[in-house]
């Protein structure tokens, strides 16, 4: 977890801009969940328009999915409490920060470690971090950083137990014990992350910090210049060329491309405007 990693996710991950209506949710449903503590402290009454950041929005999508398949409000309340309130009460954020300060493999500079130490002594800042850092948000960060790895929530309604699965051996061991006797629900994360990214992509005049500079350039051309056809090709042939036509130039298509095609570091973008509002974008990876 390098200094750049902290900055990258801190600036974009927790910015509140997603509204319930962006997720197809009615205000009556959200109010009911809020009143019944199904969605915890991030929907306090003083919060303007119910805006959510990325983790909050994905969590409410998970709640909706479980509600739609019949998981009771009381069960959802227990699950939300375990996911959000228990780590806050146990000061999980403090443990993570201390671990990174003391670890020689954390990737943090000495200045970065000193900054973390100063955070630990600021109780007001730590109160905020304790609300933002937990096993669930750790999994979401892992999902963005390691798209090819599996990321799921495994949930047992009968026992109220859950596991965040992100290609970790310890989690697999816990999963084995969880599934030994009871039926479970598997909730994939990648599709929900793709949905949130697609909402984010469509916001103009915003440089998305979790995208590379090349990905931001592609986003600008595809979504805001409104070309009829865009062909995205890789010079080494490792990734199949992708053609985006005017029939599906929308943020969902572009979000799908960014998630499924990891652009190598150090790549350069060759922009070739064609006739009739067409573009050919070639990614030079050598």
Buried (B, 14 or more C-beta within 10 A) or exposed (E): BEBEBBEBBEEBBBBBBBBBEBBEBEEEBBEBBBEEBBBBEBBEEEBEEBBBBBBBBBBBBBBBBBBEEEBEBEBBBBBBBBBBBEBBEEBBBBEBBBEBBEEEEBBBEEEBBEBBEEBBEEEEEBEEBBBBBBBBBBBBBBBBBEBEEEBBBBBBBEEEBBBBBBEBEEBEEBBEEBBEEEEBBEBBBBEBBBBBBBBBBBEEEBEBBBBBEBBBBBBEBBBEEEBBBBBBBBEEEEBEEBEBEEEEBBBBBBBBBBBEBEBBEEBEBEEEEEEEEBBBBBBBBE
